[in-house]
Amino acid sequence: MVFDVQRQPLYLCSMSETVLVLGASENPLRYSHMATLMLLEYGHKPVLIGKTGDKVQGIRIHRTIPEGFTAVDTITLYINPLHQQAWYNTIVSLNPGRVIFNPGTENPEFAALLTAANIPYLQACTLVMLRAGQF
């Protein structure tokens, strides 16, 4: 027996967050792209930063932090530790509510800087956290 199930957006979060996706991509095979779509599905406001690409679901992929951008709840990382170094000061100055090191982005040096700045971080998968209702 086959059931025709339509996928409906899930809104398990009690509030919408502004989430900076660092390493955003318009390539649908990239996890940062999947995370952007899922963040939208769950009612969050993604701000996209990436080296290439134009838009994801109509949201512009910026090359740097947009002018006037100051408030961010979560920064989710999709860039490797070597590329993170250029972002250390910017991320710390934004004073996010937390930073998520997705698989492959773990960085003890950056984690120590975040700890020193009293910025919480975790090593987790944004996609799994959203689906599990733990975002």
N, C-alpha and C positions, 0 to 999 in steps of 0.2 A: 504494500500500500504506500502511495506517495502522498505527502502532504504539501500543499502549496503554502509556504510560510513566507510572509513578507517581513523584511527586516525593518523594524521601527527604531527610531532614535531612543536611546536610554538616557534618562536624566536622573542619575542616582546621587549626584552631588547636591549638597544643600546650598551652595553658592557658586557663582561664576568667578573664575580666576583669570587674571591676565597672565598668560604663559609665554615667555620668550623661548622660541625654538631656535637654538643656535646650531647651525648646520642644516638648515632647511633645504629641501630639494623639491623640484617639480616632478622628479622621476618617481612614478608610482611604485616602483620596486624598492625604494629606500624607506627605511623605518621612520625617518624624520617626516616623510610625506604621509605615511600611514598614521603617525602620531598627530599630525596636523588635522587630518580628516576626523580622527577619533576625538580630539579635543573639541572640534566644532560640534560633533555629534552629541557630546556630553555638555554642551552649553558654555564652553570656555571661550576666551578671546585670545587666540594665538597671535603673536607678533613674530614674524619670520625674518631670520637673518641667515643668509647663505652666500656662497661665492658665485653661484650661477643660478640661472632660472629667472623667470619673471613673476609668476603667480601660482598659487595653489588655491583652488576654489574662490578665485577672485581676490585673494589676499596677496598683496605685494610681498615679494621676497626682497628685503633690503640688504645692502652690502655692509652697512654699519647701523648703529643704534639710530632710530629715527629722531629727527629734531624735536626737542620738547618732550621726549619720552623719559619719564622719571619713575613711574610706579609699576612695579612688577611683583607678582605674588610668587611665581615659580620660574626658574630657568631650567630647561631641560636640554642636556648636552648631547649632541650627535657629531662631535668632532673629536679627533684623537688628541691625546695629551700634548703632543708637540704643537699642534695648532691652538690649543687652549692657552698657551703662554701669552700670546698676544692679547688675550681677552681678560687676563687676571684682574688688572686694575679697573677695567670697565665694569666687570661683573661685581666686584667688591663695592665699587662706588654706587652701583644701583641698589645695593643693600636689599636683595630679594628675600622673600620669606623663606625660601629654600632653593637648593640647587640639586637637580637629579643627574647623577652620572649613570647614563644608560650603559648596557653591556658594551664593552670595548672602549669606553671613555674613562674608565677608572684612573685616578691620578692622585697619588698620595701627596705630592707636593702642593697641588691646588687645594686638596682637602685640608691640609695644614693651614694654608692661608685663609680659607673660609672659616675654620675653627678660630683662628686668631682674631678674625673680624666678627665673631659671634653670629655667623651665618650658618644655619643648619644645612646639612647635605645628607643625601643617601645614595647608595649604590643600588639601583633598582631599574626596572623597565617601565617606562611611562605607559606603554600599551597594556601591560599586565595590571598595573595599578588602576588604570581607568576601568578595565573590564571587571576587576575584582571589587570595585567600589572603594578602593583605598587611596584614591588620588586626593 
